[in-house]
Amino acid sequence: MQVAVIGAGPAGITAAYELAKKGVEVHVYEASDTVGGLARSFKLWDQIVDLGPHRFFSSHRRINELWLEVVGRDYRMVNRLTRIYYRGRFFFYPLKPFDALSRLGPFEAARCGFSYIANSISPIQQDGTFENWVVNRFGRRLFEIFFKTYSEKLWGITCKELDADFAAQRIKKLSLFEAVKSAFIGNKGGKHKTLVDQFAFPLEGTGMVYQRMADYVRAHGGQVHLNTPVQRVLTKDGRAYALEFPNGDVKDYEHIVSSMPISLLVTRLPDVPEKIREAASSLKFRNTILVYLHVDAKDLFPDQWLYVHSDDLLTGRITNFRNWVPNLYGDDPTTILVMELWANDDDALWNESDDQLIARGKDEIRRTGLIGDAKILDGHVHRIKRCYPVYERGYKEKLKPVEEYLSTIKGLQVIGRYGAFKYNNQDHSIFMGILSAENIVDGTKHNLWEINTDYESYQEEAQITEAGLSAAPQEA
């Protein structure tokens, strides 16, 4: 059996790794020059950096066992610190009530409290929008401070246009009450992933995990082709049977696993019904711009990353790579920061030159006051097209017929953030890779579309600790 995997991100390379373990000859085709996708790592200014902050966390035993199988003991536990930057002030995330109240000031704190109580007494009608979902959980004033600006930067649409499904996936049952309770008594049971205080991080960056998987595939009869984009998947009589490459070459396979953007996959398939093609092409992705800054200082601020909620800054997130594990920077006394911005293809920001973006990054980091008068030694820009699937209101009505159509094509599975159009964390994509391999080799019928639709399906079985895998704490 020969199996093709399109894309070497977390989902694709995990699928290839699992297939290679089962004795399958697997060929991976990756369009870029390295594996890891959005979770890759690379050398910059003699240090190791990721594409922004990538924190691995799961309570799922199988996912954690696989991660540890690959990483071994080459990781450290990192004590998480992330804060929100808003109007020159820093707020702990998750919210700590006394910290938030003192920093907002008595008048603003009272507005937030009254707003929360008002919405608790008289909830607004749900209309399927992110805005109304969050307002009902936190109150309108807290929504405006801690959700609105950041979300609209990220997605490029208003919170009225953003689907509530995004909140259901990423916020789930978190409420102001739960955040306050967590601040007082701790996050017992690790019930919500955004409240986890500690996580495991590979010594050579997040991409180390996926590089090791690729090495295993190569060492066990497989192939990993870099700088090798796939033009399209070929189908005949309801079965995917081959890949076509940009130069016209065609190679047959018994099974194909695709993590290429779902819109590109479907619109390039032969004989796709026009309605399905239109639905797929209407699914939108958001681009990311990463502006790396090399700062001649250390101990700048303690956070691994900051969420920037101030509307006078285009930056949405700032990562400090010196606050992860010392192996990333070694003996180097400098710090690498990355400013994260988001844009669409036709936005002026996306089309700015590297010099313009570096100047913008320098200006905005100075305005935050995070680096004081420290010298900025250099800058570097990295652009990522189609980074985030946009959960625009009504997207599920467009995605559903595409899912149903793809499910009719035998020998084809779509996985990953791009392939399944899901805002996956690493653990979701790894799980998709595991199950797709089982479907091929063991003949299982795992429905991959169901992954990352409901956190309740993730049973809290085990967690990674400094000592390895341990049973997850049970709720009282």
N, C-alpha and C positions, 0 to 999 in steps of 0.2 A: 504494500500500500504506500502510495505517495500522497502527502497532504500539503497544500499550499496555505501559508498564512500571510495575509496582507497587513503589513504594519507591525513594528517591533516595539510598540508601547507596552505598558503593563499588561493589558489584556492579551495582545497578540503574542508577545514573547512568553507569557505564562502558558498559553495554549501550546506553543511550540515545545516548551520545556516539558510539559506533562506528556505530550505525544512522544517525545524522544525517550522519556523514561519508560514508556510502554512499548518501545521497540519500533515505533513508526518512523519512516524516513520523512522528515518534514523540511520544507523549503520556505524560508521567511524572506519576504521582499519588503524592504524599508526604503522609503523615498529619500530620507535624509542620510547624513553621514555617520549616524550613531544610533544605538538602541536606547530605549527608555521613554520615547515620546515626550510627553509633558513632564515626566518624572526623571528626565536625564540629568546627569551631572557633567561638568566639564571644567577644565583648568582655565583660570583667568588670573593674570598677574601673580603667578606662582602659588595660587591658592585654589581650592575646590569650591565650586558654587553649584547650586541647582537653578532651575528656571522658576525662581520665586520660592516661597515656603512650601515644602512638601512633607507633611507629617503623616506617618503611617500609624493607624490605630485600628484594631478590630477586636471584637469579643468572640469572633467565630473561630472555633478550634481548628478547623481544617485550613483556614486561611493563615492563621498564626503558625501552625505546624509547617506549612510550606515555606513561609517567610523565614522561619528559623532554620529550616533545612538548607536553604540557600545561603543565608547570612552567617550561620554558625554563631560563634561568639564575637564576631566583628561588629559589635554595635554597643552603644551606650544609652542609658536612659537619660532623657532630657527633661528637666523640670520646666514645664510650659509656662511662659509668661507672654500674654498678648494683651494689648490695650487698644482702646479707641482714642484717636486724636480728634478733638472737636473744639474748634475756635480757640486754639492755643492751650487747651487743657487735655489732660490724659485721664481716661477712665478705664478701670480694670474691666477686662472681659474674661469670664462672666462678671456681671455687675455685682459690686459690693456696695450695699445700700449706703453705709455711712460715707464711704469714699465718693459715691456718685452724688449724694445730697450735698456734701460739703463743697464739691467742685462745681456743681450747678448753681449753688447759692440758694438761699431760702425761698426767694420768689419763684425761681424756675423749678425748684424741687416741689413746691406746693402746686404749681401748674401741672406737673407730671402726675402727682398723686391724685389730684382732683380729676384729671383726665382719665386715669386708670379706673378710678372708682365709678365715674360716670359711664364708661363703656362696660364695666362689669354689671352695673345695674340695668343698663339699657343697651344691649349689644346692637351694633348696626347690622343690617341685613347683608348676608354673604352673597356676593355677586360673581364669585370665581376669580377675584383679583387678589394679588399679593397685598395691596394696600389694605383692603378691608379685613383680610385674614389677620394681619399683624396688628392693626388698630384694635381689633377685638381682643387680642391677647395682651397687649401692652398699653393701650390707650393712645390717643392721637398724638399727644405731645412727645411721648417717648418714641413713637414711630417716626416723627419728624426729625428727632435728634439722632437716633441710633440705627435707623433703617433706610430712610428715604434717599438721602443724598448718596450714600455708598451704593445702594442697589441701582440707582439711576445712572451712576458713573459706570458700573459694571456692565449693565445690559444695554444702555443707550436708548431705553424707552422709559416712559413714566411707570410708576408703580401701579397705576390704573390699567396699564397695558400688559403688565407682567402677571403671568398666571399664578394662582394660589398654590399650584402644585409644587412650585419651587419652595415655598415656605413649608409645605407639608413634608418635603424631602429633607430640607436642610435645618429647619427649626423644630419640626415635629411638635411634641407636646410641651416644649419649653414655654414658660410664661413668666411674667414678672414675679409672680408668687414663687415659682420654682427657682428662679434666679436668686431671689432674696433668701429662700430656704437653704439653697446650696451655700450661700455666703455664710450663713450662720452655723449650719450643722455639717457642711461638707457634701460632696457629691457621692453619697453612699450608693454603691451598686453601679456607678458609672453610667447612669441611666441615659444620659444624653451625651453624644460624642463631643459636642462643642464644650462640654464642661470637664473633659478629661484633663487632669493636671500634669500627667507625665506620659511620655511616649518614647518608643525605641527609635533610634536613628543610626543608620549604617555609618561606619567610620570614614568611608570614602564618598559620602554623599548618597542621596537616594538612588541615583542611577547605578550604584554598585550592585544592587539586587538584580537588575535586569541585564547588566553586563555579564554577571555570573551565569544567569540563565542562558544567555546567548552562547557563552563559552561551552556550557554543557551540551547544548544542541549540536554545536560544531564537533565536539569530541565524541559524539555518539551517532555519527553517520548523517547528521542533518547539515543544512546549509543556511547561512544568514547573509543575504545579499544586501549591502548598503548602497545608497545612491542608485536604487533600482525601483523607480516608480512603476506601478501597474496601471495601464491605461483603462482596462475594463475586464470584467468577468464575462465569459462566454457561456451561454446556456443553449440547450437543445432538448426538446421534448420534456420540458419541465425540470431539467436537471442541469446544475452547473458542472461543466466538464473541463474548463480550461481557463488560463489567463492569457490576455493579450497585452503586449508591452508596447510602449510608444514607437518603437522601431518596426512594429508589425509582426514581430515574432510571437508565436503561440506555443504554449506548453500545457499539455493535458495533466489533469489531476483527478483523483477519485473523490476527494473532498476539498473544499475551500473554506477557510475561516477568514472573514474580512473585518478589519477594524478601520478601513478607510472611511472618510466622511460619508454618511448614508446618502446625502444628496448627490454626491459624485457617483457612488456605486449604482444607485437606481437609475439616474438619468442616462448612464452609459450602458446599461444592460440592453441587450437586443430584444425587440418585440415587447417593450413595456407599454401597457395601456396608457393612453395620453393622460387620463385622470390621475393615475398613479405617478406618472412623470411630473405632472404639475404640482401634485401634493409634495413630492420629495424636493423639488426645486424651491418650494416656498419655505422650507425649513431653514432657519437662519442660524449662522454661527457668528460669534463675536471675536474679533482679533485682539491680541495682547501685544503691548510694547513694553519691553523690559529695559530700563536704563540703569546700568551698573555704574556705580561711582566708587572709585578707589580713594579712601580717605586716610590721611596720614595721622591716625589717632587710634586709640583703643578705649574700651570701656565708655563708649559714647552713650548708650542707653541699654537697659537690661533685656528688652523684649526680643523674642525671636522674630516677631513681625508685629506691625501696627496696622490697624484699619483706619484709614483717613476719611473722616466723615465731614470735614470742612468743605463747604461748597466753593471756597475761593482757591482751592487747589485741584488740579486735574488728577493728580496721583491718587490712587485708591488704596494702595497697600505698599508698605515699606518693610523690607526684610533686612535683618542684620545677621549676616552669616557668621559673625564672631561669637554669637550666642547659641550655637548649636553644639558641636563637639570640637575640641581643640585640634583634632586631626585635620580639619579643613584648612586651617591657617598655619599650623606648626609654630615655628619660631618667628614668623613675620609679625612685626608690631603694628601693622596697618589693619584697616577694616574695609570689607567690601559690603556696600549696601546696594539694594536694587529697588528702584522706584517702578511700580507697576501701574501702567495706564492701559485703557481699553478703547478700541475704536472700530468703526466699520470701514470697509474698503474705500468708500467715497468721502470719508471724513478728512478734513484738512490735517488733523493730527497724524493720521496714518501715513500721510504723504510728506510729512516733514523730513528733512535730512537728518542724518545721525548727529551732525553738529548742532542743529537746532534742538533736537531732543535732549542731548546732553546738557546744553545750556539751560533748557527748561528744568531738567532734573536738578541741576546745581542750584538754580534759583529757588525751587520749591523746597528742597531740603534745608536751605539757609533760612527760609521763612518759617519753617517749623521750629527752629531753634535747637534741633536735635544734635547738631554737630558743633555748635558754638562757632568759634573762629578757626576750626581745624582746616588745614589745607586739603583741597581736593586734587589729587595727583593726576587722575585720568578718568575717562569715561568710556563706556562700551554699550552699544545698542544691540538688542536681539529682538527680532519681530517674529511673532507666531500667528499665522493665519488660521482661522477657524478653530479657535481655542475653546470657546465656551458655547455649548448648545443653548440657544436663546429660548427660554420658556415663555414665549409670547402668548398672550391670552388666546385660547383656542387652538394652541399647537397640537393638543392631543387628538383633535378631530382631523388634523392633517396627517399626523403620524400613524394613527391606527390603521387606515387602509394600506399604508406603506408596509407596516409590520405584517399585516395579513397577507399581502402579496408576496413578500420575501419568504414567509413561512411556507408558501406552496412550492418553492424551488428546492428540490432535493439536492443534497450534497453541498449546501451553502448555509453557513451560520454567520451572523453578524454580531459583533461584540465590541465592548469598549465605549468610551465617552463619545468618540466620533461615530463609530459604527452603529451603535444602538441609539444615538441621540439622547444620552442620559448624562446628567451632571454627576458623574461617578467620582468617588474617592478611589484611592489606590485599591482598597480592599474589595470594592465592588468589581473593579476591572479584573483583579486577580481571580476572584470567584467565577466570573464569566469565563476566563481562560480555562480554569479547572474543569468546569462543567461542560464546556464545548468539547474538550478532549475526551471526556467520558462519553458524550453523545456519539462521537466517532468510533472509539475503540470498543466500548462496552454496549453500544446500542441503546443507551438510556434515552429518555425523552424529556430531558430537562428543558423547561421553557425559559430561555435566557431573557426574554422580554420582561419577566417578572422580577428580575434582580434590580435592586435599588428603586423599588416602587413603594415599599413599606418596611420601615426599620423594624417593625414588630417581628418580621420573619427572621431577623438576626438574633438568635438566642445567645444569651451571654454565657458561653460555656467556658471560656478560658481567655486569659490575657497574657501578654508578654511582659515580663518583669526583668529586673537585673539578673535574676537567677535562672531565667528561662521561662517556660510556660507554666502558668499556675491557674488554678480554678478561679473563675470570676467570682467576686463577692456576690452573695445572694441578697435580695431585698428582704427586709424584715417583714 
